[in-house]
Amino acid sequence: MEELDEFEGAATIEKVASLCRRRGFVFPTSDIYGGLGSSFDYGHYGVLLTQNVKAEWQRSVIQERDDVVALDSAIILNPQVWVASGHVGGFSDPLVDCRTCKHRFRADHVGTSQCGRRPSKHPGETPDCDLTEARDFNLMFETFIGPVREDASRAYLRPETAQGIFVNFKNVTSSLRVKPPFGIAQIGKSFRNEITPGNFLFRVREFEQMEMEFFVPPADAAEWHSYWIDAREKWHLDLGLRRSHLRVRAHGADELSHYSSATSDLEYLYPIGW
């Protein structure tokens, strides 16, 4: 009853995080050394829960279909992969620093961020604020392969799992004798050096993705796009989520990636105070 009493009134993200910690689902990582911002370890029940979700996803996307195959690609790829995909040159957010409070902010989120010294104000709203000019901040984590730290040995932790699928397209089609329409699915860790991580598990630097890329003839793209929106919505509903808490939101023209002709998000809505 103690856990339920805590949720009287607004169910804030802080209350959810506290409950997850006490119940053994999620712990702040490196906690005995002061932690590491927006990084978490999964406890016993968190591991079992995430394994169940991944198993259900694999069952519906791979095991119950004959047109989707599995893949587990490497986390560190040849750096030219990220040059070709545009991540090295364009996978960035605009960053500003405050010389006064020493906090960093996304330049496009300054109007909704909290000032480091006066949380009721936005950065730049007080005379004490001294913001730098915006500069691009690449979101990929850099590392180096081999004993020498030089440009030739520079590599990156993958910011998404999709590129491992794309570079293996020829390997998959030639070895498994598949052709469009078909999909390649994988589950794996991805890493993004976020400027402003937060909101518990919803914006972290290290996270796991369940991703499937489905390849179709261009003339059939719209039909398959609609099919997969309906199929994934049904999957969530079959797991027990309420229809009133789900919505499909199509991206506007100003939100689309440069390579996208249509994108839709399946969003979970819940009256929680963020």
ZABAMAR-930756 format. One record per residue (C-alpha): x, y, z; residue in three letters; residue number from 1. Coordinates in nm, 2 decimals. Layout:
# residues N
ATOM | px | py | pz | residu | num
ATOM | X | Y | Z | Ala | NUM
...
This chain:
# residues 274
ATOM | px | py | pz | residu | num
ATOM | 0.00 | 0.00 | 0.00 | Met | 1
ATOM | 0.29 | 0.23 | 0.06 | Glu | 2
ATOM | 0.38 | 0.22 | -0.31 | Glu | 3
ATOM | 0.02 | 0.30 | -0.41 | Leu | 4
ATOM | -0.02 | 0.59 | -0.16 | Asp | 5
ATOM | 0.28 | 0.75 | -0.32 | Glu | 6
ATOM | 0.09 | 0.79 | -0.64 | Phe | 7
ATOM | -0.20 | 0.99 | -0.50 | Glu | 8
ATOM | -0.23 | 1.30 | -0.71 | Gly | 9
ATOM | -0.01 | 1.35 | -1.01 | Ala | 10
ATOM | 0.21 | 1.05 | -1.11 | Ala | 11
ATOM | 0.54 | 1.23 | -1.18 | Thr | 12
ATOM | 0.84 | 1.09 | -1.36 | Ile | 13
ATOM | 1.03 | 1.12 | -1.03 | Glu | 14
ATOM | 0.78 | 0.90 | -0.85 | Lys | 15
ATOM | 0.80 | 0.64 | -1.13 | Val | 16
ATOM | 1.18 | 0.63 | -1.12 | Ala | 17
ATOM | 1.18 | 0.60 | -0.74 | Ser | 18
ATOM | 0.94 | 0.31 | -0.75 | Leu | 19
ATOM | 1.14 | 0.13 | -1.03 | Cys | 20
ATOM | 1.45 | 0.16 | -0.81 | Arg | 21
ATOM | 1.29 | 0.03 | -0.49 | Arg | 22
ATOM | 1.12 | -0.26 | -0.68 | Arg | 23
ATOM | 1.44 | -0.37 | -0.84 | Gly | 24
ATOM | 1.36 | -0.27 | -1.20 | Phe | 25
ATOM | 1.61 | 0.01 | -1.28 | Val | 26
ATOM | 1.90 | 0.15 | -1.08 | Phe | 27
ATOM | 2.12 | 0.46 | -1.16 | Pro | 28
ATOM | 2.45 | 0.33 | -1.30 | Thr | 29
ATOM | 2.77 | 0.36 | -1.10 | Ser | 30
ATOM | 2.55 | 0.49 | -0.81 | Asp | 31
ATOM | 2.81 | 0.43 | -0.54 | Ile | 32
ATOM | 3.05 | 0.66 | -0.72 | Tyr | 33
ATOM | 2.80 | 0.94 | -0.78 | Gly | 34
ATOM | 2.63 | 0.79 | -1.08 | Gly | 35
ATOM | 2.66 | 0.90 | -1.45 | Leu | 36
ATOM | 2.39 | 1.13 | -1.59 | Gly | 37
ATOM | 2.11 | 0.96 | -1.77 | Ser | 38
ATOM | 2.26 | 0.61 | -1.75 | Ser | 39
ATOM | 2.09 | 0.32 | -1.59 | Phe | 40
ATOM | 2.13 | -0.05 | -1.49 | Asp | 41
ATOM | 1.85 | -0.29 | -1.51 | Tyr | 42
ATOM | 1.78 | -0.50 | -1.20 | Gly | 43
ATOM | 1.63 | -0.85 | -1.18 | His | 44
ATOM | 1.28 | -0.76 | -1.27 | Tyr | 45
ATOM | 1.39 | -0.50 | -1.53 | Gly | 46
ATOM | 1.59 | -0.77 | -1.71 | Val | 47
ATOM | 1.30 | -1.02 | -1.71 | Leu | 48
ATOM | 1.06 | -0.75 | -1.83 | Leu | 49
ATOM | 1.28 | -0.63 | -2.12 | Thr | 50
ATOM | 1.36 | -0.99 | -2.22 | Gln | 51
ATOM | 0.98 | -1.06 | -2.24 | Asn | 52
ATOM | 0.93 | -0.75 | -2.46 | Val | 53
ATOM | 1.21 | -0.85 | -2.69 | Lys | 54
ATOM | 1.09 | -1.21 | -2.71 | Ala | 55
ATOM | 0.74 | -1.09 | -2.81 | Glu | 56
ATOM | 0.88 | -0.86 | -3.07 | Trp | 57
ATOM | 1.10 | -1.13 | -3.22 | Gln | 58
ATOM | 0.80 | -1.37 | -3.22 | Arg | 59
ATOM | 0.57 | -1.13 | -3.41 | Ser | 60
ATOM | 0.83 | -0.98 | -3.65 | Val | 61
ATOM | 1.06 | -1.28 | -3.73 | Ile | 62
ATOM | 0.93 | -1.62 | -3.60 | Gln | 63
ATOM | 0.57 | -1.58 | -3.72 | Glu | 64
ATOM | 0.67 | -1.45 | -4.06 | Arg | 65
ATOM | 0.85 | -1.60 | -4.36 | Asp | 66
ATOM | 0.95 | -1.26 | -4.52 | Asp | 67
ATOM | 1.17 | -1.13 | -4.24 | Val | 68
ATOM | 1.52 | -1.26 | -4.14 | Val | 69
ATOM | 1.74 | -1.19 | -3.84 | Ala | 70
ATOM | 2.07 | -1.00 | -3.81 | Leu | 71
ATOM | 2.31 | -0.90 | -3.53 | Asp | 72
ATOM | 2.55 | -0.65 | -3.67 | Ser | 73
ATOM | 2.86 | -0.50 | -3.50 | Ala | 74
ATOM | 2.84 | -0.19 | -3.28 | Ile | 75
ATOM | 3.16 | -0.04 | -3.43 | Ile | 76
ATOM | 3.15 | -0.02 | -3.81 | Leu | 77
ATOM | 3.39 | 0.10 | -4.06 | Asn | 78
ATOM | 3.38 | 0.49 | -4.01 | Pro | 79
ATOM | 3.31 | 0.53 | -4.39 | Gln | 80
ATOM | 2.97 | 0.39 | -4.32 | Val | 81
ATOM | 2.88 | 0.69 | -4.12 | Trp | 82
ATOM | 3.04 | 0.93 | -4.37 | Val | 83
ATOM | 2.83 | 0.77 | -4.65 | Ala | 84
ATOM | 2.51 | 0.79 | -4.44 | Ser | 85
ATOM | 2.56 | 1.16 | -4.36 | Gly | 86
ATOM | 2.60 | 1.10 | -3.98 | His | 87
ATOM | 2.95 | 1.24 | -3.97 | Val | 88
ATOM | 2.86 | 1.56 | -4.15 | Gly | 89
ATOM | 2.50 | 1.61 | -4.04 | Gly | 90
ATOM | 2.41 | 1.41 | -3.73 | Phe | 91
ATOM | 2.43 | 1.70 | -3.50 | Ser | 92
ATOM | 2.23 | 1.94 | -3.27 | Asp | 93
ATOM | 2.30 | 2.31 | -3.22 | Pro | 94
ATOM | 2.47 | 2.37 | -2.89 | Leu | 95
ATOM | 2.51 | 2.68 | -2.68 | Val | 96
ATOM | 2.71 | 2.72 | -2.35 | Asp | 97
ATOM | 2.64 | 2.96 | -2.07 | Cys | 98
ATOM | 2.96 | 3.11 | -1.95 | Arg | 99
ATOM | 2.79 | 3.21 | -1.62 | Thr | 100
ATOM | 2.63 | 2.88 | -1.49 | Cys | 101
ATOM | 2.85 | 2.65 | -1.71 | Lys | 102
ATOM | 2.54 | 2.46 | -1.84 | His | 103
ATOM | 2.49 | 2.35 | -2.19 | Arg | 104
ATOM | 2.17 | 2.38 | -2.39 | Phe | 105
ATOM | 2.04 | 2.28 | -2.73 | Arg | 106
ATOM | 2.01 | 2.61 | -2.91 | Ala | 107
ATOM | 1.67 | 2.52 | -3.05 | Asp | 108
ATOM | 1.54 | 2.43 | -2.70 | His | 109
ATOM | 1.65 | 2.74 | -2.52 | Val | 110
ATOM | 1.30 | 2.87 | -2.50 | Gly | 111
ATOM | 1.18 | 2.57 | -2.30 | Thr | 112
ATOM | 1.50 | 2.50 | -2.10 | Ser | 113
ATOM | 1.56 | 2.61 | -1.74 | Gln | 114
ATOM | 1.83 | 2.87 | -1.66 | Cys | 115
ATOM | 2.11 | 2.71 | -1.45 | Gly | 116
ATOM | 2.09 | 2.97 | -1.18 | Arg | 117
ATOM | 1.72 | 3.07 | -1.20 | Arg | 118
ATOM | 1.51 | 2.77 | -1.30 | Pro | 119
ATOM | 1.20 | 2.99 | -1.34 | Ser | 120
ATOM | 1.37 | 3.17 | -1.63 | Lys | 121
ATOM | 1.49 | 3.05 | -1.96 | His | 122
ATOM | 1.86 | 3.07 | -2.07 | Pro | 123
ATOM | 1.94 | 3.42 | -2.19 | Gly | 124
ATOM | 1.65 | 3.58 | -2.00 | Glu | 125
ATOM | 1.85 | 3.73 | -1.71 | Thr | 126
ATOM | 2.12 | 3.99 | -1.73 | Pro | 127
ATOM | 2.37 | 3.74 | -1.58 | Asp | 128
ATOM | 2.33 | 3.49 | -1.87 | Cys | 129
ATOM | 2.62 | 3.49 | -2.11 | Asp | 130
ATOM | 2.54 | 3.25 | -2.39 | Leu | 131
ATOM | 2.79 | 3.15 | -2.66 | Thr | 132
ATOM | 2.71 | 3.14 | -3.03 | Glu | 133
ATOM | 2.54 | 2.82 | -3.14 | Ala | 134
ATOM | 2.77 | 2.56 | -3.29 | Arg | 135
ATOM | 2.71 | 2.21 | -3.42 | Asp | 136
ATOM | 2.76 | 1.92 | -3.18 | Phe | 137
ATOM | 2.78 | 1.57 | -3.33 | Asn | 138
ATOM | 2.58 | 1.32 | -3.14 | Leu | 139
ATOM | 2.80 | 1.02 | -3.21 | Met | 140
ATOM | 3.04 | 0.89 | -2.95 | Phe | 141
ATOM | 3.40 | 0.88 | -3.09 | Glu | 142
ATOM | 3.65 | 0.61 | -3.02 | Thr | 143
ATOM | 3.98 | 0.49 | -3.17 | Phe | 144
ATOM | 4.08 | 0.15 | -3.30 | Ile | 145
ATOM | 4.43 | 0.04 | -3.22 | Gly | 146
ATOM | 4.70 | 0.19 | -2.99 | Pro | 147
ATOM | 4.74 | 0.53 | -3.16 | Val | 148
ATOM | 4.48 | 0.82 | -3.13 | Arg | 149
ATOM | 4.49 | 0.97 | -3.48 | Glu | 150
ATOM | 4.24 | 1.05 | -3.75 | Asp | 151
ATOM | 4.31 | 0.73 | -3.94 | Ala | 152
ATOM | 4.20 | 0.52 | -3.64 | Ser | 153
ATOM | 3.89 | 0.72 | -3.55 | Arg | 154
ATOM | 3.57 | 0.52 | -3.52 | Ala | 155
ATOM | 3.22 | 0.57 | -3.37 | Tyr | 156
ATOM | 2.98 | 0.38 | -3.16 | Leu | 157
ATOM | 2.67 | 0.34 | -3.37 | Arg | 158
ATOM | 2.39 | 0.59 | -3.31 | Pro | 159
ATOM | 2.13 | 0.35 | -3.46 | Glu | 160
ATOM | 2.11 | -0.01 | -3.57 | Thr | 161
ATOM | 1.97 | 0.06 | -3.92 | Ala | 162
ATOM | 2.31 | 0.11 | -4.09 | Gln | 163
ATOM | 2.43 | -0.24 | -3.99 | Gly | 164
ATOM | 2.12 | -0.37 | -4.18 | Ile | 165
ATOM | 2.18 | -0.16 | -4.49 | Phe | 166
ATOM | 2.55 | -0.25 | -4.53 | Val | 167
ATOM | 2.45 | -0.62 | -4.50 | Asn | 168
ATOM | 2.18 | -0.61 | -4.76 | Phe | 169
ATOM | 2.38 | -0.78 | -5.03 | Lys | 170
ATOM | 2.51 | -1.04 | -4.79 | Asn | 171
ATOM | 2.16 | -1.13 | -4.68 | Val | 172
ATOM | 2.01 | -1.14 | -5.03 | Thr | 173
ATOM | 2.29 | -1.36 | -5.17 | Ser | 174
ATOM | 2.31 | -1.60 | -4.88 | Ser | 175
ATOM | 1.94 | -1.65 | -4.80 | Leu | 176
ATOM | 1.80 | -1.61 | -5.15 | Arg | 177
ATOM | 1.55 | -1.34 | -5.05 | Val | 178
ATOM | 1.42 | -1.05 | -5.26 | Lys | 179
ATOM | 1.19 | -0.76 | -5.20 | Pro | 180
ATOM | 0.94 | -0.75 | -5.04 | Pro | 181
ATOM | 1.13 | -0.88 | -4.73 | Phe | 182
ATOM | 1.27 | -0.74 | -4.40 | Gly | 183
ATOM | 1.59 | -0.76 | -4.19 | Ile | 184
ATOM | 1.54 | -0.73 | -3.82 | Ala | 185
ATOM | 1.78 | -0.70 | -3.53 | Gln | 186
ATOM | 1.79 | -0.60 | -3.16 | Ile | 187
ATOM | 2.10 | -0.42 | -3.03 | Gly | 188
ATOM | 2.26 | -0.13 | -2.83 | Lys | 189
ATOM | 2.29 | 0.22 | -2.98 | Ser | 190
ATOM | 2.46 | 0.52 | -2.84 | Phe | 191
ATOM | 2.40 | 0.90 | -2.87 | Arg | 192
ATOM | 2.60 | 1.17 | -2.70 | Asn | 193
ATOM | 2.29 | 1.37 | -2.61 | Glu | 194
ATOM | 2.33 | 1.74 | -2.51 | Ile | 195
ATOM | 2.03 | 1.74 | -2.28 | Thr | 196
ATOM | 1.94 | 1.38 | -2.18 | Pro | 197
ATOM | 1.68 | 1.32 | -1.91 | Gly | 198
ATOM | 1.32 | 1.21 | -1.84 | Asn | 199
ATOM | 1.44 | 0.89 | -1.68 | Phe | 200
ATOM | 1.46 | 0.61 | -1.95 | Leu | 201
ATOM | 1.31 | 0.82 | -2.23 | Phe | 202
ATOM | 1.62 | 1.01 | -2.33 | Arg | 203
ATOM | 1.94 | 0.84 | -2.25 | Val | 204
ATOM | 2.29 | 0.81 | -2.40 | Arg | 205
ATOM | 2.29 | 0.42 | -2.42 | Glu | 206
ATOM | 1.98 | 0.24 | -2.52 | Phe | 207
ATOM | 1.85 | -0.07 | -2.69 | Glu | 208
ATOM | 1.66 | -0.07 | -3.02 | Gln | 209
ATOM | 1.44 | -0.33 | -3.18 | Met | 210
ATOM | 1.45 | -0.24 | -3.55 | Glu | 211
ATOM | 1.33 | -0.39 | -3.87 | Met | 212
ATOM | 1.39 | -0.25 | -4.22 | Glu | 213
ATOM | 1.15 | -0.38 | -4.48 | Phe | 214
ATOM | 1.25 | -0.35 | -4.84 | Phe | 215
ATOM | 0.98 | -0.32 | -5.11 | Val | 216
ATOM | 0.95 | -0.22 | -5.48 | Pro | 217
ATOM | 0.91 | 0.16 | -5.49 | Pro | 218
ATOM | 0.56 | 0.13 | -5.65 | Ala | 219
ATOM | 0.44 | -0.07 | -5.34 | Asp | 220
ATOM | 0.59 | 0.16 | -5.08 | Ala | 221
ATOM | 0.27 | 0.34 | -4.97 | Ala | 222
ATOM | 0.08 | 0.02 | -4.94 | Glu | 223
ATOM | 0.34 | -0.15 | -4.72 | Trp | 224
ATOM | 0.38 | 0.17 | -4.51 | His | 225
ATOM | 0.01 | 0.16 | -4.43 | Ser | 226
ATOM | 0.03 | -0.22 | -4.36 | Tyr | 227
ATOM | 0.31 | -0.19 | -4.11 | Trp | 228
ATOM | 0.15 | 0.10 | -3.92 | Ile | 229
ATOM | -0.16 | -0.11 | -3.87 | Asp | 230
ATOM | 0.04 | -0.43 | -3.78 | Ala | 231
ATOM | 0.25 | -0.26 | -3.52 | Arg | 232
ATOM | -0.04 | -0.08 | -3.36 | Glu | 233
ATOM | -0.22 | -0.41 | -3.34 | Lys | 234
ATOM | 0.08 | -0.57 | -3.17 | Trp | 235
ATOM | 0.08 | -0.30 | -2.90 | His | 236
ATOM | -0.29 | -0.35 | -2.84 | Leu | 237
ATOM | -0.25 | -0.72 | -2.82 | Asp | 238
ATOM | 0.00 | -0.68 | -2.54 | Leu | 239
ATOM | -0.27 | -0.50 | -2.34 | Gly | 240
ATOM | -0.22 | -0.13 | -2.41 | Leu | 241
ATOM | -0.54 | 0.07 | -2.42 | Arg | 242
ATOM | -0.64 | 0.21 | -2.76 | Arg | 243
ATOM | -0.72 | 0.54 | -2.59 | Ser | 244
ATOM | -0.35 | 0.57 | -2.49 | His | 245
ATOM | -0.22 | 0.51 | -2.84 | Leu | 246
ATOM | -0.22 | 0.74 | -3.14 | Arg | 247
ATOM | -0.06 | 0.73 | -3.49 | Val | 248
ATOM | 0.09 | 1.06 | -3.57 | Arg | 249
ATOM | 0.21 | 1.13 | -3.93 | Ala | 250
ATOM | 0.50 | 1.36 | -3.96 | His | 251
ATOM | 0.45 | 1.70 | -4.13 | Gly | 252
ATOM | 0.66 | 1.79 | -4.43 | Ala | 253
ATOM | 0.89 | 2.00 | -4.21 | Asp | 254
ATOM | 0.96 | 1.70 | -3.99 | Glu | 255
ATOM | 1.06 | 1.45 | -4.25 | Leu | 256
ATOM | 1.42 | 1.33 | -4.29 | Ser | 257
ATOM | 1.58 | 1.42 | -4.62 | His | 258
ATOM | 1.54 | 1.06 | -4.74 | Tyr | 259
ATOM | 1.18 | 1.01 | -4.62 | Ser | 260
ATOM | 0.87 | 1.03 | -4.83 | Ser | 261
ATOM | 0.64 | 0.94 | -4.53 | Ala | 262
ATOM | 0.70 | 0.88 | -4.16 | Thr | 263
ATOM | 0.45 | 0.80 | -3.88 | Ser | 264
ATOM | 0.51 | 0.76 | -3.50 | Asp | 265
ATOM | 0.30 | 0.53 | -3.28 | Leu | 266
ATOM | 0.29 | 0.74 | -2.96 | Glu | 267
ATOM | 0.19 | 0.63 | -2.61 | Tyr | 268
ATOM | -0.01 | 0.89 | -2.43 | Leu | 269
ATOM | -0.05 | 0.89 | -2.05 | Tyr | 270
ATOM | -0.15 | 1.16 | -1.81 | Pro | 271
ATOM | 0.18 | 1.18 | -1.63 | Ile | 272
ATOM | 0.35 | 1.50 | -1.51 | Gly | 273
ATOM | 0.69 | 1.52 | -1.70 | Trp | 274
